[in-house]
Amino acid sequence: MKRMIAVLLSAVMVLSLAACGGSQQSGGEGAAASSGSELLFGVPADASSLDPQTQNDGYSEEITKMLYNTLFKFDENATPVPSLVESYEVSDDDLTWTFKLKEGVKFHNGKELTSADVVASFNRAIPDDSGYIATSMIEPIESVEAVDTYTVAIKTFEPYGPMLSLLSNYNTAIMDADYVEQYGRDLGTSVETINGTGPYKITDWSKDEEIVLVKNDDYFDGAAQIGTIHYLVIPEASSRVIALENGEVDVIYSVSAEDIPRLEETEGLTVMAAAGVGQRLFRFGCNDPIMSNTLVRQALVYAVDREAIRTALFDGVSEASTGPLAPVIFGSYDYGAIEQDQDKARELLAQAGYPDGFDTKIVTTAHYAKGVELAEMLAAQFEEIGVHAEIEVMEMSVLLPLWSGVTAEEFDQPLFIMGAGTSMVDADGGYRGLYTTTPDGRNDRNYGFYSNEEVDRLVQAGMTETDPEQRKEYYRQAGQILYLDDPAGIWLYDQYNVIAYRDGIEGLRLDAQGSLWFDQATMA
């Protein structure tokens, strides 16, 4: 068996996964065989939403990327390059970006994409009260207007440095204007409400069981070779492994550390791990009376033995976190791994007014790999400094509505599990909205109600700065506050994205966001 372990150090390095079967070149005999083929992909969970502006988890984004396109996309060198855009120019004052769209791009229903679709997609999320995940991301945008049928002008309130990275984020994917009007907030909830321009189109969605995509023969960037992809929901990691070994699926996602050696010893299978934007942390609910104290949060940060947690649960599929952004993200900085120091933790608790500790709560979910075990190890380490943490386990379907759109009075999660990472592969997406003060008082993306005036200022400065080096300096200072000085969470480890697949499959691509691409893949 072959094993391919690669750590991606650029923001969106794209990896081709070569199997030991015979070569299948596009347009050749192998490609012809692939065109009618069916690939079975075992995934841990169903998509929660296939509305680009609402989806906010890796499993939803995985499929959204096959169904839709953005104006720009990341190439293998982490550089935003045109996707739906033919060319563009920026005004002298850096406020107006004018984009010429590619002509002849078709939605899955045959309708041609025009500037009206771009305008409708952005205008849907621009209002502050829209309630879409994309709203805070596109906050710098003042207006989007159609210049003519294939030309769009995007105007920003201030100069916006990471514009092209923002337009590569799939929360800004372009939707059919007619569908936006017809389906409203129901868009992306069922097959009939989905109409993208991507390499695949959806034909079936059985909730919590299966999503079926078929290739889009009219795809503007060249039709895919694999005819049909079945996303099969197999929640248990061990069950996914067995299904792969038995030939019941061709590819599996989220391979656990324990299963890697077993798969390495299996002839005809390949394991591949790649570092990406993902991190695992437990965020503080800063609306909580105790957690609102910076000294308390610092104490809990130093109470944790991250290396013990990481090696016990995710050895071989993780790296120690050294900051609030994974290294592949623009604007990240290495502040060093935080070592456990329980004496310092006790001292900080005493300074905060809790010399004997306190009672609190950790909220977690089994939706995240070993989410319950992580909470248990944290609680045990907290106990050593006098902090007693009750563990509350929730279903992801219950947690999601609590993590977005509720008030501080309604939110009751002093410490809660969270994934971190940004599809923008830029610190603006990793910090703005997530850790900046929420204007409306609800946790739209700032799930833990974190608020620090200096972080707000630095993130705003990084957003409006156009010089890349100066932007990095702003984000370095912001990260120092978020990670150490006034911590927003307890960062535990940087994640590897791990898949395993059967021989005979070629051309799979795994991006830094952890999404697996099938648009250039073939299979025997």
VENFEN-V310032 format. One record per residue. RES is the residue in one letter. OMEGA is omega as a letter, one per 20 degrees, with the letter a starting at -180 (none if undefined). NEAR is the number of other C-alpha atoms within 12 Angstrom. D_CENTER is the distance of its C-alpha to the mean C-alpha in Angstrom with 2 decimals. Layout:
RES OMEGA NEAR D_CENTER
RES OMEGA NEAR D_CENTER
This chain:
M r 23 30.44
K r 25 28.24
R r 29 25.38
M r 25 23.01
I a 23 21.09
A r 27 19.50
V a 31 17.60
L a 32 15.80
L r 26 16.91
S a 30 16.02
A a 40 12.78
V r 40 12.16
M r 31 15.16
V a 33 15.71
L r 36 17.70
S a 25 20.43
L a 39 21.37
A r 29 25.13
A a 31 26.95
C r 23 30.65
G a 21 31.84
G a 18 33.75
S r 22 32.26
Q a 28 31.31
Q a 21 31.37
S r 24 30.23
G a 18 33.30
G a 16 35.21
E r 17 36.30
G r 25 33.05
A r 29 31.09
A r 21 33.62
A a 23 33.18
S a 34 29.40
S r 31 29.74
G a 21 30.97
S r 27 28.96
E r 29 26.66
L a 39 23.75
L a 34 22.80
F r 42 19.26
G a 41 18.98
V a 43 15.69
P a 34 15.39
A r 36 14.73
D r 34 15.24
A r 36 12.98
S r 30 13.38
S r 37 13.61
L r 42 13.97
D a 45 14.59
P a 47 12.24
Q r 41 12.94
T a 38 12.43
Q a 32 9.55
N r 36 6.93
D a 37 5.98
G a 38 5.30
Y r 34 9.01
S a 34 9.41
E r 37 7.26
E a 38 9.22
I r 48 12.35
T a 45 11.79
K r 42 11.74
M a 43 15.06
L a 42 16.54
Y r 46 15.98
N r 44 16.23
T r 41 15.44
L r 47 18.29
F r 35 17.01
K r 34 14.86
F r 33 14.28
D a 23 17.14
E r 21 17.69
N r 20 18.72
A r 30 15.58
T r 26 17.71
P r 28 16.95
V a 24 19.60
P r 25 20.90
S r 33 19.74
L a 41 21.52
V r 35 23.42
E a 21 26.75
S r 21 27.45
Y r 26 26.98
E a 20 28.83
V a 23 28.45
S a 16 31.32
D a 10 33.37
D r 15 32.11
D a 22 28.42
L a 26 27.88
T r 27 28.03
W a 35 25.95
T a 32 27.72
F r 36 26.10
K a 29 28.17
L r 33 26.49
K r 26 27.26
E r 21 30.00
G r 21 30.21
V a 35 26.54
K r 31 26.82
F a 34 24.83
H r 36 25.11
N r 24 28.16
G r 19 29.90
K r 21 29.64
E r 30 29.19
L r 39 26.35
T r 36 27.90
S r 35 27.28
A r 29 27.82
D r 40 24.56
V r 42 22.64
V a 37 24.55
A a 30 24.02
S a 43 20.23
F a 44 20.00
N r 32 22.96
R a 39 21.46
A a 37 18.85
I a 29 21.04
P a 22 23.22
D a 24 22.37
D a 18 23.15
S r 22 21.09
G a 26 18.71
Y r 34 15.67
I a 39 12.21
A a 40 12.86
T a 30 16.14
S r 40 15.42
M a 45 13.30
I r 44 16.36
E r 35 18.81
P a 34 20.51
I r 36 21.66
E a 25 25.16
S r 29 25.94
V a 32 25.28
E r 29 28.54
A r 26 29.93
V r 20 32.53
D a 17 33.63
T a 22 32.45
Y a 29 30.16
T a 31 29.62
V r 35 27.22
A r 31 27.52
I a 39 24.68
K r 29 26.24
T r 29 24.65
F r 20 26.40
E r 26 26.32
P a 28 25.45
Y a 37 21.71
G a 34 20.82
P a 40 17.27
M a 41 18.13
L r 35 17.40
S r 39 13.93
L a 39 13.32
L r 41 14.92
S a 38 12.67
N a 43 9.60
Y r 48 9.60
N r 42 10.19
T r 47 13.41
A a 44 14.36
I a 49 18.11
M r 51 19.73
D a 42 23.40
A r 30 25.33
D r 27 27.62
Y r 28 24.90
V a 31 23.50
E a 19 27.07
Q a 18 27.99
Y r 22 25.16
G a 26 23.76
R r 24 21.39
D r 21 22.12
L r 31 20.40
G a 35 17.86
T a 26 19.48
S a 23 21.83
V a 26 22.84
E a 21 25.35
T a 31 23.00
I r 42 20.73
N a 44 22.01
G r 47 19.93
T a 43 21.02
G a 44 18.81
P r 40 20.30
Y r 43 20.35
K a 43 21.47
I r 38 21.29
T a 25 24.61
D r 23 24.08
W r 29 21.84
S a 19 23.39
K r 19 21.33
D r 20 20.20
E a 21 22.06
E r 27 21.19
I a 40 19.68
V r 31 21.80
L r 37 21.09
V a 35 23.97
K r 36 24.07
N a 36 24.82
D a 27 28.15
D a 25 28.18
Y a 31 24.88
F a 29 25.69
D r 23 24.17
G a 19 26.08
A r 30 25.96
A a 38 24.01
Q r 41 26.32
I a 39 25.09
G a 32 26.49
T r 34 24.58
I r 43 21.41
H r 37 21.50
Y a 41 18.32
L a 37 20.27
V r 30 19.01
I a 31 20.39
P a 26 19.16
E a 26 21.26
A a 32 20.28
S r 25 24.01
S r 25 24.56
R r 35 21.99
V r 41 23.83
I r 24 27.16
A r 29 26.16
L a 38 25.24
E a 29 28.48
N a 19 30.52
G r 21 29.27
E r 23 27.89
V a 31 24.50
D a 38 23.79
V r 46 20.27
I a 46 18.35
Y r 45 14.83
S r 44 14.11
V a 42 17.59
S a 36 18.88
A a 32 20.80
E a 21 24.01
D a 32 23.79
I r 34 23.33
P a 22 27.08
R a 23 28.16
L r 35 26.27
E a 27 27.50
E a 16 31.00
T r 24 30.65
E r 20 32.25
G r 25 30.42
L r 37 26.84
T r 39 24.36
V r 41 21.66
M r 43 19.01
A a 37 16.60
A r 43 14.51
A a 42 12.94
G a 43 9.58
V a 47 7.36
G r 42 6.95
Q r 43 9.81
R r 40 11.75
L r 40 13.94
F a 41 16.29
R r 43 16.46
F r 44 19.88
G a 44 21.08
C r 35 23.12
N r 31 25.09
D a 28 26.76
P r 22 30.22
I a 28 29.93
M r 38 26.36
S a 27 27.19
N a 29 29.36
T a 34 27.84
L r 29 30.23
V a 43 29.10
R r 42 25.47
Q r 37 26.68
A a 43 28.86
L r 55 26.14
V a 44 24.06
Y r 37 27.17
A a 34 28.05
V r 41 25.25
D a 32 25.87
R a 37 22.42
E r 25 23.94
A r 20 25.79
I a 31 22.75
R a 31 20.68
T r 20 23.62
A a 19 24.70
L a 29 21.53
F r 34 19.29
D r 24 21.90
G a 30 21.16
V a 37 17.41
S r 33 16.47
E r 35 17.72
A r 36 18.97
S r 35 16.88
T r 28 18.94
G a 43 17.17
P r 51 14.46
L r 45 12.37
A a 47 11.92
P a 38 14.75
V a 40 13.03
I r 42 11.96
F r 38 14.90
G r 38 16.74
S r 40 16.05
Y a 28 19.30
D r 23 20.81
Y a 26 22.57
G r 20 23.44
A a 26 22.66
I a 30 24.16
E r 26 27.08
Q r 28 28.38
D a 23 31.41
Q r 26 32.78
D r 20 35.90
K r 22 33.93
A r 35 31.87
R r 33 35.18
E r 25 36.60
L r 28 33.73
L r 33 34.07
A r 21 37.78
Q a 20 37.25
A a 25 34.98
G a 18 37.80
Y a 24 36.64
P a 20 38.87
D a 20 38.92
G a 27 35.22
F r 26 33.97
D r 23 32.43
T a 29 28.82
K r 31 26.10
I r 37 22.83
V a 39 20.60
T r 39 18.47
T r 29 17.46
A r 26 17.99
H r 30 14.82
Y a 37 13.19
A r 31 15.15
K a 27 18.42
G r 32 17.39
V r 27 21.08
E r 26 22.39
L r 40 20.26
A a 38 21.69
E r 28 25.12
M r 29 25.14
L a 42 24.13
A r 34 26.86
A r 24 29.40
Q r 29 28.84
F a 37 29.08
E a 25 32.28
E r 27 33.85
I r 35 33.86
G r 27 35.06
V r 32 31.89
H a 22 31.89
A r 30 28.52
E a 26 28.60
I r 28 25.63
E a 25 24.46
V a 27 22.38
M r 23 20.81
E a 18 19.40
M r 24 15.82
S r 20 17.57
V a 16 19.58
L a 27 17.00
L r 28 14.68
P r 24 17.66
L a 29 18.55
W a 33 15.34
S r 31 15.78
G r 29 19.17
V a 27 21.67
T r 24 24.16
A r 29 24.79
E a 19 27.84
E a 21 25.96
F a 30 23.19
D r 28 24.45
Q a 38 21.94
P r 38 23.34
L a 42 20.79
F a 45 17.72
I a 45 15.01
M r 43 11.43
G r 36 8.21
A a 43 7.35
G a 42 5.29
T r 44 5.28
S r 46 5.23
M a 42 8.86
V a 47 9.39
D a 46 11.96
A r 49 13.15
D r 49 13.82
G a 45 10.27
G a 45 9.93
Y a 47 13.32
R a 41 14.64
G a 38 14.42
L a 40 12.81
Y r 46 16.00
T a 37 18.48
T a 30 21.20
T a 29 20.59
P a 22 23.45
D r 21 24.13
G r 24 24.14
R a 31 21.43
N a 36 18.06
D r 39 16.15
R r 39 13.06
N a 42 15.24
Y a 46 15.33
G r 45 17.94
F r 42 20.16
Y r 43 20.16
S r 34 22.62
N a 27 24.14
E a 18 26.16
E r 24 25.83
V r 34 22.04
D a 30 22.25
R a 23 24.74
L r 32 23.00
V r 40 19.64
Q r 31 21.78
A r 32 23.80
G a 38 20.92
M a 42 19.74
T r 29 23.30
E r 25 24.30
T r 22 24.55
D a 17 25.70
P a 21 22.90
E r 16 24.83
Q r 20 25.56
R r 29 21.95
K a 29 21.18
E r 24 24.04
Y a 34 22.89
Y r 42 19.50
R r 31 21.43
Q r 33 23.53
A a 42 20.79
G r 42 19.02
Q r 28 22.45
I a 32 22.84
L a 41 19.49
Y a 39 19.80
L a 31 23.60
D r 25 25.84
D a 33 24.42
P r 40 21.49
A a 49 18.71
G r 47 17.75
I r 44 18.56
W a 49 16.15
L a 46 17.04
Y r 44 15.50
D a 39 13.05
Q r 44 11.75
Y r 41 12.92
N a 41 11.53
V r 42 14.87
I r 45 16.47
A a 50 20.16
Y a 49 22.13
R r 41 25.77
D a 33 28.06
G r 30 28.79
I r 40 25.24
E r 37 24.58
G r 32 22.18
L r 35 18.85
R r 32 16.07
L a 39 12.99
D a 45 10.63
A r 47 8.94
Q r 48 5.36
G a 41 7.51
S r 39 8.63
L a 44 12.40
W a 35 14.53
F a 44 18.03
D r 41 19.49
Q a 35 21.64
A r 41 22.27
T r 44 25.72
M a 44 27.26
A none 31 30.86
